[in-house]
């Protein structure tokens, strides 16, 4: 469907779908790492916010402080989430029209 001025809706929709597929692929390929407590807890998270791995230092477990392990795990997960958002903003920002990110 063509609109005045040569605006082609079908072509625009096809282009948007291609961009969405590219963004989805890039999100799955992107992996960030974040840690808390001096690397006592380390998280790897993909760009689609799926946690790939979680590592807890054996020394931390030896101490047996469950509350500290929980707090450090939450901190590492939150940091990984922040890093994913920051990374994607940098990577995908160039693919989007100005002002969308």
N, C-alpha and C positions, 0 to 999 in steps of 0.2 A: 504494500500500500504506500503510494507516494503522496506526500503532502506538498503544498506550495513551497518553492524554494529548494526542491530536490531532496527533501527530508524523507528517507526511506525507513519506515518503522520496522519492517521485517529484517533488513540489514542490521539495524541498530540492536534488535533483540538477539540476533545471531552473534553479534560482536559481544554483547553483554554475557551471553552464555559461555562463550569462549574465555572471557576474562574470569568468570566465576570458576570454571574448570581449572584454569591456570592458578588462581588463588588457592583453591582447595589442594592442588598438588603441592604447591609451595609450602602450605601450612603443614602438610604431612611430612615433608622433607626437612623442615626446620626443627632442630633440637637445641634446646638451651639447657645449661646446667647451673644450678644455684645451690648454695650451701648455707648452713647456719652453725653457730657455735664453733667457729674455727674449723669448719669442715667435719664436725662431728656427725652432722646429718647432711647428706647430699641428695639432690633430686635432679633427675633428667626428665624434661617435659617436651613433648612435641608441640608444634605450632597450632594444633587443634586442641590443645590443653589436655591431652592424654598423658598421664604419667608413665614414662617408659621404665624408670628404675628409681629405687629409693635405697640408699645405703646408710646404715647406722653404724658408727664406730663401735667395735667390740669393747673398747674402754668405757664408752658411755653406758653400755649395757651392763658391764661389770659393776658399775656404781649402783645400779638398781633403782635409779631415780626416775620412775615412770613419768612423773609430771614434767620433768625437764626434757625427757625424750619427746613427749607429746608437744611441748612448747616449741622445741627446736624443729620438729617435723612440720608443724604448722608454719613456722617462720620460713623454712626452706621452700615449702610449697607456695606460699604467698610470693616469695622472691622470684621463683621460677615463673609464676603466672605473670608477674610484672615484666620480667625479661622477655617472655613470649610476646606480650603486647607491644613492647618497645621495638623488638626485632621485626615483627610483622609490619608495624607502622613504617619502619624504615624501608623494608623490602617492598611492600605492596603500595606504599604511598605514591610511588612513581607510576603505578599502573592506573591510578584513579584520577578522575578529573579534579582540578584544583578545588580545595575547600571541602572535600568529602572526608578527609582524615586530619 
